[in-house]
């Protein structure tokens, strides 16, 4: 059943407001950790987040996009639930082996062990929101995200301020997140879910979503390779400034991602019914909205960028503000690629999604050193922008081909 335009708009509003608020709170934590706990705790948290994000993506397994595009109901709630349990166990095992390999000092290892359970809480939240979306409970998504955002930010700030103990802070932050997952999400869903499980369907999901999982690892890899090369060329301190500004990429991509996941079921239904013109209209509308958002963001950065970043960090960041506009452009190009990839996911063209997104990853890996040597820190963003544009061209051509093919088949049938 296709939602009406007004229902889709309301869904996008609830989902976007809640998602953006929550991830804004998580971003605020990365700012406050330095102000409240010093640069040492800030460094530990940065390493912890970077490391655990990889295993968080393994637990997510790319299943949410497939879950909400499963409009035929081939797989039941219980299948997706067991899948997330299995992939979460995998992520814990892989993290354990990684800690043995990298041999971080004990304080950092303990922070990573605690924080992976926080990330698994976010993974459980993502699964629950797939269920909320299936049962048209979008208001609950917004409320849940706002509650979790406020509570985790408060617990983190208060605990770190009074204890100066990052490990304790992360532990209590994790506890409060899981408290609201159990007391709000699960309670709202308990009378709606069909938790019958068939093991063979879960094995099938593991096989189907494996390519999606690999696809979701590409963005964390791109974040890693750009930061790794900047640190290698310019040192840890300059990486701190670079990361503070380019964090905008994560914020904007999260904002748009919350919108894209709402659109998947609608596009899947339209594709099933061969409503090709309507699909093209949605693609053009969303891309136009991203371009408008980019223009507004660039104007805002010119007018307020220095003031905002100076307040959030220190005045010393002002000499790095030349990175902000290229960062906004990078964010928007990434948003377009992610959106077009989402279209292909809704078509269940999963192999091509992975192949097309590997092209930017490979190109960026090969060229980033050359660009940095030529343009310094800006070079990393130039390499990333060109890489993402290549991905857009490849995915765009594929969508055009598939829609043209569907249109031809429809004419033959008529």
Phi and psi in degrees as a GROMACS rama.xvg file:
@    title "Ramachandran Plot"
@    xaxis  label "Phi"
@    yaxis  label "Psi"
@TYPE xy
-89.5615  132.599  UNK-2
-71.941  150.865  UNK-3
-70.0157  163.475  UNK-4
-59.6472  -39.6515  UNK-5
-66.694  -37.7469  UNK-6
-65.9595  -40.763  UNK-7
-62.808  -43.015  UNK-8
-62.6878  -45.3638  UNK-9
-61.9206  -40.3091  UNK-10
-61.2349  -44.6547  UNK-11
-63.2105  -40.5954  UNK-12
-63.5432  -52.5826  UNK-13
-57.9357  -48.3837  UNK-14
-65.7206  -44.139  UNK-15
-69.2132  -45.0259  UNK-16
-60.5611  -48.0176  UNK-17
-63.6147  -47.5902  UNK-18
-62.3126  -48.0393  UNK-19
-63.417  -40.714  UNK-20
-62.4142  -45.5352  UNK-21
-62.1385  -49.2842  UNK-22
-73.629  -22.7531  UNK-23
-65.5612  -41.8932  UNK-24
-62.4468  -40.0851  UNK-25
-66.7645  -37.3203  UNK-26
-66.6415  -40.2192  UNK-27
-59.7806  -34.281  UNK-28
-60.9744  -40.2395  UNK-29
-67.7961  -22.1111  UNK-30
-83.5028  -46.108  UNK-31
-68.1544  -27.3864  UNK-32
-59.685  -34.8247  UNK-33
-74.5046  -43.8123  UNK-34
-65.4522  -37.1357  UNK-35
-94.4541  -30.9776  UNK-36
-120.917  -1.91834  UNK-37
88.9374  170.129  UNK-38
-70.0254  -26.3329  UNK-39
-63.9381  -49.5757  UNK-40
-64.3059  -35.2948  UNK-41
-62.427  -40.4603  UNK-42
-66.1585  -42.2997  UNK-43
-63.163  -43.8167  UNK-44
-64.4765  -39.1087  UNK-45
-61.2771  -45.9873  UNK-46
-63.4843  -42.4221  UNK-47
-61.812  -46.84  UNK-48
-64.8118  -45.3605  UNK-49
-59.4198  -42.3221  UNK-50
-71.0884  -50.3738  UNK-51
-71.3512  -22.9402  UNK-52
-60.392  -33.649  UNK-53
-63.7413  -44.7506  UNK-54
-77.8729  -25.8264  UNK-55
-60.3464  -43.1819  UNK-56
-65.1373  -33.7844  UNK-57
-64.9156  -41.7147  UNK-58
-66.0069  -35.6966  UNK-59
-67.9158  -39.0124  UNK-60
61.0357  17.1027  UNK-61
65.5962  14.9976  UNK-62
-77.3252  -24.2836  UNK-63
-61.2977  -44.8594  UNK-64
-61.5292  -40.8009  UNK-65
-69.4868  -39.455  UNK-66
-58.312  -47.2709  UNK-67
-80.4324  -13.8493  UNK-68
-92.5616  -2.7901  UNK-69
-81.0538  66.4891  UNK-70
-72.8416  -18.1335  UNK-71
-82.5335  -12.1935  UNK-72
70.0525  38.1426  UNK-73
-66.0248  -29.3991  UNK-74
-121.975  143.039  UNK-75
-93.4573  168.84  UNK-76
-55.1133  -42.385  UNK-77
-61.672  -33.7922  UNK-78
-65.438  -43.8157  UNK-79
-68.6109  -34.4005  UNK-80
-65.2511  -48.7238  UNK-81
-65.8286  -37.6503  UNK-82
-56.0615  -45.6121  UNK-83
-67.3406  -34.2556  UNK-84
-63.8024  -46.4661  UNK-85
-63.0119  -47.3318  UNK-86
-68.8186  -30.2356  UNK-87
-67.3912  -38.6921  UNK-88
-64.4064  -42.7435  UNK-89
-55.9804  -45.1801  UNK-90
-63.241  -38.0708  UNK-91
-65.7453  -41.2935  UNK-92
-64.158  -46.2858  UNK-93
-65.2  -36.8524  UNK-94
-63.1623  -42.2613  UNK-95
-58.0383  -46.2362  UNK-96
-64.2488  -37.5952  UNK-97
-66.1573  -39.8045  UNK-98
-63.9976  -36.0724  UNK-99
-66.3815  -35.4623  UNK-100
-75.3825  -46.7929  UNK-101
-80.9001  -25.6684  UNK-102
53.9884  54.3744  UNK-103
-68.7483  161.233  UNK-104
-64.4772  156.762  UNK-105
-57.9262  -37.8273  UNK-106
-61.5913  -44.9392  UNK-107
-66.7058  -41.633  UNK-108
-60.5222  -44.2188  UNK-109
-63.5809  -40.3087  UNK-110
-61.6549  -40.7701  UNK-111
-66.2285  -40.3287  UNK-112
-64.0208  -42.4482  UNK-113
-68.1129  -44.6203  UNK-114
-70.5178  -25.6152  UNK-115
-63.783  -30.3522  UNK-116
-72.6575  -29.2389  UNK-117
-65.2826  -44.87  UNK-118
-66.351  -33.6993  UNK-119
-68.3485  -29.5108  UNK-120
-64.4784  -41.0554  UNK-121
-65.6952  -34.3292  UNK-122
-66.3404  -41.4443  UNK-123
-64.2851  -38.922  UNK-124
-60.5005  -43.7364  UNK-125
-59.7019  -42.6872  UNK-126
-62.4201  -46.6713  UNK-127
-60.6195  -37.7913  UNK-128
-71.046  -27.2343  UNK-129
-63.3621  -39.4839  UNK-130
-67.6987  -45.9026  UNK-131
-55.9042  -42.7779  UNK-132
-63.989  -41.6469  UNK-133
-59.6479  -38.0123  UNK-134
-99.4635  19.0343  UNK-135
56.3377  38.6733  UNK-136
-103.53  59.4837  UNK-137
-72.3178  -31.3119  UNK-138
-62.2221  -37.4831  UNK-139
-64.1344  -34.6235  UNK-140
-61.6868  -48.4083  UNK-141
-60.3007  -46.9204  UNK-142
-62.8116  -45.6941  UNK-143
-59.5825  -45.6731  UNK-144
-64.3055  -40.5087  UNK-145
-65.9618  -43.71  UNK-146
-60.4609  -46.9915  UNK-147
-66.982  -38.1549  UNK-148
-62.7013  -49.3715  UNK-149
-64.0198  -47.1825  UNK-150
-66.514  -43.5362  UNK-151
-67.9715  -37.5147  UNK-152
-65.6806  -43.9158  UNK-153
-65.0449  -48.2465  UNK-154
-60.0709  -44.6773  UNK-155
-61.0084  -49.6761  UNK-156
-63.8469  -49.0156  UNK-157
-65.2034  -46.6638  UNK-158
-64.7262  -45.153  UNK-159
-67.3097  -37.7926  UNK-160
-62.0131  -44.6788  UNK-161
-86.0757  -30.9951  UNK-162
-100.894  -26.6923  UNK-163
55.4986  26.7531  UNK-164
-117.815  105.405  UNK-165
-67.0008  -37.915  UNK-166
-61.5188  -47.7965  UNK-167
-61.3755  -41.1868  UNK-168
-60.4136  -46.8304  UNK-169
-66.1237  -35.6088  UNK-170
-63.1616  -48.1764  UNK-171
-68.8115  -35.4494  UNK-172
-62.2762  -40.4494  UNK-173
-66.1501  -42.0995  UNK-174
-60.4427  -43.8046  UNK-175
-68.8203  -34.2355  UNK-176
-64.0452  -48.4662  UNK-177
-66.9841  -30.5135  UNK-178
-58.2374  -46.6808  UNK-179
-76.7043  -26.1225  UNK-180
-62.1246  -43.8424  UNK-181
-75.7078  -45.7358  UNK-182
-81.3409  -22.8015  UNK-183
-112.429  -61.8915  UNK-184
-58.7805  -55.5862  UNK-185
-64.5493  -36.226  UNK-186
-67.4807  -37.132  UNK-187
-69.9949  -28.612  UNK-188
-96.5197  -16.1185  UNK-189
-59.3662  -30.9301  UNK-190
-93.153  1.41229  UNK-191
-106.014  -30.4378  UNK-192
-77.8176  144.218  UNK-193
-106.25  98.7347  UNK-194
-95.1583  23.5201  UNK-195
-67.8555  134.551  UNK-196
-121.51  135.945  UNK-197
-120.769  117.79  UNK-198
-58.8593  -35.8891  UNK-199
-65.4604  -31.2982  UNK-200
-71.9882  -35.3923  UNK-201
-65.7849  -41.9663  UNK-202
-61.7049  -37.6559  UNK-203
-64.4749  -41.6198  UNK-204
-64.3383  -38.6405  UNK-205
-59.6146  -39.9707  UNK-206
-71.8453  -44.9728  UNK-207
-66.0297  -45.7355  UNK-208
-84.7702  -2.57151  UNK-209
-58.1797  -42.2795  UNK-210
-66.0408  -37.6162  UNK-211
-65.0392  -37.3249  UNK-212
-62.7258  -44.2356  UNK-213
-61.6242  -39.1293  UNK-214
-62.298  -41.6234  UNK-215
-71.3575  -17.1337  UNK-216
-79.686  -13.7153  UNK-217
-66.7553  -44.817  UNK-218
-63.0006  -47.3627  UNK-219
-57.5356  -35.4118  UNK-220
-65.2148  -44.3374  UNK-221
-62.2383  -39.8857  UNK-222
-61.5647  -40.5992  UNK-223
-67.7454  -48.5936  UNK-224
-65.1516  -37.2127  UNK-225
-68.2127  -43.7728  UNK-226
-69.4632  -36.8894  UNK-227
-61.5287  -44.7981  UNK-228
-70.8323  -37.8307  UNK-229
-62.5564  -43.6724  UNK-230
-65.0127  -37.8215  UNK-231
-64.9525  -39.5835  UNK-232
-84.0566  -37.2513  UNK-233
-118.246  -9.22985  UNK-234
94.9085  169.481  UNK-235
-67.3138  -40.0223  UNK-236
-63.4754  -46.6697  UNK-237
-67.9483  -30.7313  UNK-238
-61.062  -36.2172  UNK-239
-59.9904  -44.5209  UNK-240
-65.5674  -43.99  UNK-241
-59.2146  -45.9705  UNK-242
-66.3396  -36.914  UNK-243
-60.9305  -40.0162  UNK-244
-80.8443  -44.7506  UNK-245
-75.3318  -3.59997  UNK-246
-58.6969  -22.0833  UNK-247
-55.3052  -33.8327  UNK-248
-59.663  -44.5155  UNK-249
-65.2631  -43.4277  UNK-250
-61.999  -48.5037  UNK-251
-69.3785  -41.3893  UNK-252
-65.2234  -34.3069  UNK-253
-66.8016  -42.1797  UNK-254
-59.6874  -50.5213  UNK-255
-69.7949  -35.5745  UNK-256
-59.7609  -35.488  UNK-257
-66.6569  -27.1499  UNK-258
-80.295  -43.2691  UNK-259
-60.7004  -39.6655  UNK-260
-66.4051  -23.546  UNK-261
-74.213  -32.1607  UNK-262
-79.7701  -21.7159  UNK-263
-53.7057  -51.0176  UNK-264
-59.9927  -38.5025  UNK-265
-62.8518  -44.4968  UNK-266
-69.2395  -38.6624  UNK-267
-58.9636  -43.3297  UNK-268
-64.6897  -43.8675  UNK-269
-63.3925  -40.0812  UNK-270
-65.5993  -40.1672  UNK-271
-61.8886  -36.1124  UNK-272
-93.4923  8.63052  UNK-273
58.3519  36.3716  UNK-274
-87.7575  72.7509  UNK-275
-68.1698  -43.4928  UNK-276
-62.207  -38.8937  UNK-277
-65.6109  -38.643  UNK-278
-62.7931  -44.085  UNK-279
-61.3847  -40.8274  UNK-280
-61.0644  -43.9707  UNK-281
-63.3428  -43.9272  UNK-282
-57.606  -47.6678  UNK-283
-66.4395  -40.9806  UNK-284
-62.1563  -46.7671  UNK-285
-66.6766  -43.3602  UNK-286
-62.7238  -37.7455  UNK-287
-64.4825  -41.248  UNK-288
-62.4924  -39.5053  UNK-289
-63.9277  -41.7455  UNK-290
-64.0656  -43.8175  UNK-291
-62.0199  -45.2093  UNK-292
-58.0381  -40.1726  UNK-293
-62.8567  -46.3183  UNK-294
-61.4482  -45.4406  UNK-295
-62.3925  -41.7264  UNK-296
-64.4648  -39.8635  UNK-297
-65.453  -43.3472  UNK-298
-61.36  -44.4881  UNK-299
-61.4281  -39.3247  UNK-300
-67.5623  -35.3975  UNK-301
-66.158  -41.966  UNK-302
-79.3059  -39.5341  UNK-303
-123.732  -6.07333  UNK-304
-53.1814  -52.4688  UNK-305
-62.1473  -42.7222  UNK-306
-63.5361  -48.5451  UNK-307
-63.0592  -48.8933  UNK-308
-69.5571  -30.987  UNK-309
-66.4553  -37.5887  UNK-310
-68.9265  -44.6329  UNK-311
-67.4036  -38.9174  UNK-312
-116.585  -110.882  UNK-313
-142.46  169.447  UNK-314
-62.7242  -22.3889  UNK-315
-63.668  -17.7376  UNK-316
-76.3757  -14.6563  UNK-317
-59.6968  -33.1591  UNK-318
-73.7217  -6.56511  UNK-319
-106.735  8.214  UNK-320
-68.6393  -13.1723  UNK-321
-63.3172  -14.411  UNK-322
-81.2087  -16.6649  UNK-323
-67.6035  -48.9186  UNK-324
-63.4078  -47.0811  UNK-325
-58.7024  -31.7979  UNK-326
-65.9263  -42.7133  UNK-327
-62.969  -42.4249  UNK-328
-63.06  -43.5008  UNK-329
-58.465  -43.6101  UNK-330
-60.0026  -42.9454  UNK-331
-71.4889  -40.1032  UNK-332
-63.174  -41.6834  UNK-333
-62.1169  -40.2056  UNK-334
-61.6683  -41.7387  UNK-335
-64.7571  -44.1933  UNK-336
-62.1416  -43.711  UNK-337
-63.1373  -38.437  UNK-338
-66.415  -47.3119  UNK-339
-64.0999  -35.1722  UNK-340
-65.4104  -37.5345  UNK-341
-61.5166  -37.5368  UNK-342
-59.3051  -47.2329  UNK-343
-64.8081  -34.8007  UNK-344
-63.9767  -40.1498  UNK-345
-66.5011  -22.8202  UNK-346
-85.4666  -4.28687  UNK-347
61.1876  32.6496  UNK-348
-92.958  65.2704  UNK-349
-72.7226  -37.8406  UNK-350
-62.0204  -42.9147  UNK-351
-69.5808  -34.6457  UNK-352
-56.7922  -45.9368  UNK-353
-65.0546  -48.7711  UNK-354
-59.9623  -45.5842  UNK-355
-64.2439  -35.852  UNK-356
-83.2493  -16.72  UNK-357
-70.8371  -27.6481  UNK-358
-59.1997  -50.7475  UNK-359
-59.7476  -38.4919  UNK-360
-63.0778  -44.5  UNK-361
-68.2521  -45.3253  UNK-362
-62.6226  -43.1868  UNK-363
-63.892  -41.8813  UNK-364
-60.7339  -39.6676  UNK-365
-74.8422  -38.1966  UNK-366
-98.61  -16.495  UNK-367
-61.2322  -38.7733  UNK-368
-62.5388  -42.4237  UNK-369
-62.4467  -44.9924  UNK-370
-66.8755  -39.4256  UNK-371
-65.7008  -41.3104  UNK-372
-61.1904  -32.9499  UNK-373
-85.6399  -42.129  UNK-374
-121.016  10.9139  UNK-375
59.1629  -139.66  UNK-376
-62.3498  -32.1291  UNK-377
-60.028  -29.7011  UNK-378
-59.3094  -34.6912  UNK-379
-63.9077  -38.3407  UNK-380
-73.0173  -38.7747  UNK-381
-60.7495  -44.1444  UNK-382
-61.1741  -42.5356  UNK-383
-66.7836  -42.8629  UNK-384
-61.3126  -49.0799  UNK-385
-62.18  -40.6958  UNK-386
-60.5207  -45.6566  UNK-387
-67.8791  -36.38  UNK-388
-62.7932  -40.5266  UNK-389
-58.3928  -43.0023  UNK-390
-61.8169  -41.428  UNK-391
-60.3737  -44.1407  UNK-392
-61.7041  -43.8088  UNK-393
-66.5484  -47.3737  UNK-394
-66.6152  -39.7399  UNK-395
-61.0801  -43.631  UNK-396
-62.4606  -40.7268  UNK-397
-63.5339  -43.5327  UNK-398
-63.1952  -44.1837  UNK-399
-58.8763  -43.5206  UNK-400
-62.8654  -46.1588  UNK-401
-65.4439  -42.4401  UNK-402
-67.2872  -38.2656  UNK-403
-64.7996  -39.58  UNK-404
-63.7975  -44.6555  UNK-405
-62.995  -40.7324  UNK-406
-63.6514  -40.3586  UNK-407
-65.2746  -44.3451  UNK-408
-61.7426  -39.0731  UNK-409
-64.6587  -41.1183  UNK-410
-65.4047  -38.1232  UNK-411
-64.9165  -41.6667  UNK-412
-64.5795  -36.2698  UNK-413
